[in-house]
Amino acid sequence: MTEAISPVADAPSGNWVDRFAPAPLRPYLRLSRMDRPIGTWLLLLPCWWALAAATPALDMRFLWLFVLFGIGALVMRGAGCTFNDIADRDFDAQVARTRSRPLPSGQATVKQAVMWMLAQSLIGLVILLQFNGLAIWLGIASLGLVAIYPFAKRFTFWPQAFLGLAFNWGAIMGWAAAAGEIPLASPILYVAGIAWTLGYDTVYGHQDREDDDLIGVKSTSRLFGASTRAWVAGFYAVAVIGIGLAGWLSGAGLLFWPFLALACIHFAWQVRTLKIGDPADCLTKFRSNRDAGLIILAGFLLGRLA
């Protein structure tokens, strides 16, 4: 049917799902945002930061945890996005950018989406059980944050804060998995990640601000309006300071600091050139945070060497 082959509006042009995936699988892959991998990166990177900061030697155990968190982020982001689409299907049908998603466009039914969410969650459970006891309990605790986020936009102008709480939990969990404990550097890195999320998701939300105004969906994008640039600059500043403090407390070497400085330059570029009235520019700036996160990861990794 035509809905099954129609791409989602904000998916990158020529993504692998639209080009190569069998048509019957595309609605499910789109529910998981497999055609838009940026969210997986943004969920995964705080996990990897924590692993790199907490592991004294980058040995085979580190590599195994690195892979486990990669798979876990992929499937749990997919499950979370599927849950979000189930909860938001009525809102999504009223927003130009989201009405082409599988549920409002009729590519999949709610029952199919629920089954797909459960299948992904089961894979996530198998991954979770590979970790130590502390990390397992932390993983279970994160489910409450994941469950609240889709509904936050209904009762607060700060749903991005709830996203930050959920998306950066890996800064706590990754440290626990690598070291079996949660030192001070771990919650500091968590807070830094929340600030990072508040920045990039406020930028992202400006794509839908006009539609959100009409249907009453709350967001920091609507709350900050024309002051967005200053708020995003502040959030990114808190993120850089927190990441730097976490690096210092975890004993990162000299090579960590040039990469943190490079990330700071990247954030400054985002803020300086941001055009909140241009949805395409907002999406570009949002997606560029993968690169910022990878720069920070390189700093943590190389900081272990010198």
C-alpha positions, 0 to 999 in steps of 0.5 A, a space after each residue: 500500500 502507498 503508506 508503507 512506502 511513503 517516507 517520514 517527513 523529517 527522515 534524512 533523504 535516501 536513508 537506508 530504511 527507505 532505500 533497502 528495507 522490505 516494504 512490510 518492515 518499514 513501518 516498524 523500522 520507522 516506529 523505532 526511528 531507524 531511518 533517523 539514527 540521531 536519537 540513538 547516538 544522543 542516547 548512546 553517547 553519554 553511556 560511552 562517555 561514562 564507560 571511557 571515563 570509568 574504565 582504567 584500561 581500554 581492554 576487552 571487557 571495555 570493548 564488550 561493554 561498549 558493544 552491549 551499550 550500543 545494542 541496548 541503546 539501539 533497541 531501547 531507543 526504538 522501544 521508547 520511540 514506539 511508546 512515544 508514538 503510541 502516546 502521541 498519535 493524536 497529536 502527531 496527526 495534527 503536526 505537519 512534520 509528524 503526521 507522516 509517522 506510521 501510526 497517524 498515517 495508517 502504516 501500522 496499527 496501535 496493536 502492531 506498535 505495542 507488539 513491536 515495542 514489547 519485542 524490542 523491550 525483550 531484547 533490551 532485557 537480555 542485554 540488561 541482564 549481561 551487566 552487574 547487579 547495580 547496573 541492572 537495578 539502575 536500568 530497571 529504575 530508568 523505566 519510570 523516566 521513559 514512561 513519564 516523558 511522552 506525557 510531560 508535554 501535556 503538563 509542563 513547558 519543560 518536557 525537554 528536562 524529562 527527556 534529559 533525565 531519561 536520555 542521559 541515564 547512561 552516564 550513571 548506568 555506564 559508570 556502574 557497569 564499568 566500575 561497580 560504583 557511582 562516584 561523584 563524577 558520574 552524577 556530575 556527568 549526568 547533570 551535564 548531559 541533561 543540560 546538553 539535552 535541554 539545549 539540543 532538544 529546545 533547538 529541535 522543538 522549534 521545528 514544530 513551534 507554530 503547530 504546538 502553539 495551535 494544539 497546546 503542546 508545551 515545550 521549552 521552545 515555546 517557553 523561551 521563544 525569541 530568547 532561545 539563543 541565550 538559553 541554549 548558550 547557557 545550557 551548553 555552557 553548563 554541559 561543558 563545565 560539567 563534562 570538564 569537571 567529570 573528566 578532571 574528577 575521573 583523572 582524564 589526561 592532557 589529551 582530554 582538554 583539547 577535545 573538550 575545547 573543540 566541543 565548546 567551539 562546536 557549541 558556540 558555532 551552533 548558538 552563533 548561527 542558529 536560526 530558530 525561524 528556519 526548521 531546516 536549520 534547526 534540524 541541522 543544528 540538532 543533528 550536529 550534536 552527534 558530532 559534538 558528542 563524538 568529539 567529547 567521547 574522543 577526549 575521554 578515550 584519548 584522555 586515558 592514554 595521556 
